Amino acid sequence: METLRYFLFDICGVTAGWKMEDVLEEELKIIKDTVGPDDHVICALSGGVDSTVAATLVHKAIGDRLHCAFVDNGLLRFKERERVTETFEKDLHLPVTCIDATGQFLSKLKVSSLKGKFLLAGFLDVQSAENGHSFGGLSDATPKLFGRWMGVGALFPFCRGHSETDTIDHEPWSFREECEEVCRLALRRRHWLLPHLYNLFYLAHTRGIPVATHTFSTDPKDFDLRTHENSFLLGPLLVYASTRNDDQELYQIQHKLPKGMWLSFDFEDSHPDLPSLYLKGGSIIPLAPPYQHVDEANPTDDISLLVALDEHVELQVMLTAESANKGSELSRTPVEIKSGDWALKVVPWMGGTQWLHSRVDVIGYEE
Ligand SMILES: Nc1ncnc2c1ncn2[C@@H]1O[C@H](COP(=O)(O)OP(=O)(O)OP(=O)(O)O)[C@@H](O)[C@H]1O
C-alpha cells in the first residue's frame, strides 16, 4: 500500500480528490441531460443488481417520470414476484408495475413432443397465452396435441383445460370429435386414480412428500434419468407421456425405465395418445371406478387395489380400515398373492360408524 501511495502521489503527482458522491452527482446530471425536462423513462426491472441500481439512479434524477416494469414470466423463483414488488415499493419507494406474462412465456416453450419442461417445473396449471394462439402451454394446439395434453394433464394433481376470457375459444369442445375419445379416456383414468391421488395428497400434507416427482428421484445416481422430460411419478406410479411423431407406431417407442421392476398396466383403455403407466414392483395403489356424477358414489362402494409384485416377493395382505373408534380388520385371513400383476378387490360394508368385517375378492380366491 505504501509503495502504491508513493508511486501515485509522489512519483505521478496525482491528488486524492475522488468521492462516491461526485460520481453520483455526475451520473444524475448525465441522466437529466439525456432525458430532458419533460420526457418519461421506462425501466425493465428484474430485481437484480444492475436494473435496480439503474432504476434507483434514474428515479433520483427524474422522479415519477420513471416507470418501472417487472415481468413475471412464470419461471421466477419461489415468491420472487412478491419479494421484488415489495422491496421496490416499501423499501426503495419505487413504484413498479408488475406484468403477468406467464401464459405468453410458457406457451413459447418447446413442447411439440410434449417435452414437458412444465412438468418438471411443476406448472400444473398452465393457461393459454394472451394472444389466444396457444392452449395449455402448447402453441398452435391441434386436436391431437390437445388430446395428448389431456392424457398427461388429467393425471396431474391439478389440471385446468380451458382458455382465458377474451381469447380464441380453445375449450376442449372446440377441438371437436377428433379428440373427444382420448379426452374421455383420460378423464376416466383420473377417476380410477382418485383414491391414489388422495393418498398422495395426504402424504404431502402429513409428511411433506411431493405429490408429483421427477423420475430421477427413483435413482438420484442415474444421471441419464435426469434428461427424462417426458415422464414423472405419482408416488410409485410412473407416467410416461406419449411422444410419438405422427408417423411412428406405438411399438417403436422405447421407454427408458428406472432400475427395478416396473409393471405396465392400463385400464383396458390403451390409446396411442394416452401416456403409458407403470407401477413399481412391490407397491399397491387403490383405485375406484369412474362415476358420471357424484350421486353415484357411495361409502360402501368397492375399492380395488392394484398390486404389483416384484419377482422375489410373496405378498401377504391383511387389510384394515380405520373406524371412528378403532381399526378393524377387513380380512382376517392373510391373503396370499404369489405372482403376476393382480387386482385385489376389497368390498367393505359399514354398520353405524364402524367398518365391519368384509369380503375380499382376489381373482380365483374368496375368503
Ligand atoms: N423479469 C424481468 N422483468 C423485467 N425486466 C427484466 C426481467 N428480467 C430481466 N430484465 C431486464 O433485462 C436486463 C438484463 O437481464 P439479465 O437477466 O441479463 O440480468 P443482469 O444483466 O444480471 O441484470 P440484473 O442485475 O438487473 O438482473 C435486466 O437488467 C432487466 O433490465
The ligand as an SDF file (V2000), in Angstrom:
LIG
                    3D

 31 33  0  0  0  0  0  0  0  0999 V2000
  -38.3590  -10.4120  -15.1260 N   0  0  0  0  0  0  0  0  0  0  0  0
  -37.9180   -9.2540  -15.6510 C   0  0  0  0  0  0  0  0  0  0  0  0
  -38.7270   -8.1870  -15.6510 N   0  0  0  0  0  0  0  0  0  0  0  0
  -38.3310   -7.0190  -16.1890 C   0  0  0  0  0  0  0  0  0  0  0  0
  -37.1160   -6.8220  -16.7270 N   0  0  0  0  0  0  0  0  0  0  0  0
  -36.2470   -7.8460  -16.7420 C   0  0  0  0  0  0  0  0  0  0  0  0
  -36.5970   -9.1240  -16.2080 C   0  0  0  0  0  0  0  0  0  0  0  0
  -35.5460   -9.9460  -16.3760 N   0  0  0  0  0  0  0  0  0  0  0  0
  -34.5850   -9.2200  -16.9870 C   0  0  0  0  0  0  0  0  0  0  0  0
  -34.9900   -7.9550  -17.2160 N   0  0  0  0  0  0  0  0  0  0  0  0
  -34.2430   -6.8360  -17.8550 C   0  0  0  0  0  0  0  0  0  0  0  0
  -33.2180   -7.3810  -18.6970 O   0  0  0  0  0  0  0  0  0  0  0  0
  -31.9330   -6.9460  -18.2160 C   0  0  0  0  0  0  0  0  0  0  0  0
  -30.9120   -7.9990  -18.4770 C   0  0  0  0  0  0  0  0  0  0  0  0
  -31.2920   -9.1860  -17.7920 O   0  0  0  0  0  0  0  0  0  0  0  0
  -30.2370  -10.2300  -17.2760 P   0  0  0  0  0  0  0  0  0  0  0  0
  -31.0240  -11.4250  -16.8170 O   0  0  0  0  0  0  0  0  0  0  0  0
  -29.1900  -10.3910  -18.2930 O   0  0  0  0  0  0  0  0  0  0  0  0
  -29.7510   -9.5710  -15.9420 O   0  0  0  0  0  0  0  0  0  0  0  0
  -28.4930   -8.7520  -15.4810 P   0  0  0  0  0  0  0  0  0  0  0  0
  -27.7190   -8.2260  -16.6360 O   0  0  0  0  0  0  0  0  0  0  0  0
  -27.8280   -9.5580  -14.4560 O   0  0  0  0  0  0  0  0  0  0  0  0
  -29.2610   -7.5170  -14.7770 O   0  0  0  0  0  0  0  0  0  0  0  0
  -29.9610   -7.5010  -13.3560 P   0  0  0  0  0  0  0  0  0  0  0  0
  -28.8780   -7.4970  -12.3450 O   0  0  0  0  0  0  0  0  0  0  0  0
  -30.7910   -6.2670  -13.3760 O   0  0  0  0  0  0  0  0  0  0  0  0
  -30.8400   -8.7340  -13.2700 O   0  0  0  0  0  0  0  0  0  0  0  0
  -32.1500   -6.6120  -16.7500 C   0  0  0  0  0  0  0  0  0  0  0  0
  -31.1800   -5.7110  -16.2520 O   0  0  0  0  0  0  0  0  0  0  0  0
  -33.5300   -6.0190  -16.7770 C   0  0  0  0  0  0  0  0  0  0  0  0
  -33.4860   -4.6650  -17.2490 O   0  0  0  0  0  0  0  0  0  0  0  0
  1  2  1  0
  2  3  1  0
  2  7  2  0
  3  4  2  0
  4  5  1  0
  5  6  2  0
  6  7  1  0
  6 10  1  0
  7  8  1  0
  8  9  2  0
  9 10  1  0
 10 11  1  0
 11 12  1  0
 11 30  1  0
 12 13  1  0
 13 14  1  0
 13 28  1  0
 14 15  1  0
 15 16  1  0
 16 17  2  0
 16 18  1  0
 16 19  1  0
 19 20  1  0
 20 21  2  0
 20 22  1  0
 20 23  1  0
 23 24  1  0
 24 25  2  0
 24 26  1  0
 24 27  1  0
 28 29  1  0
 28 30  1  0
 30 31  1  0
M  END
$$$$
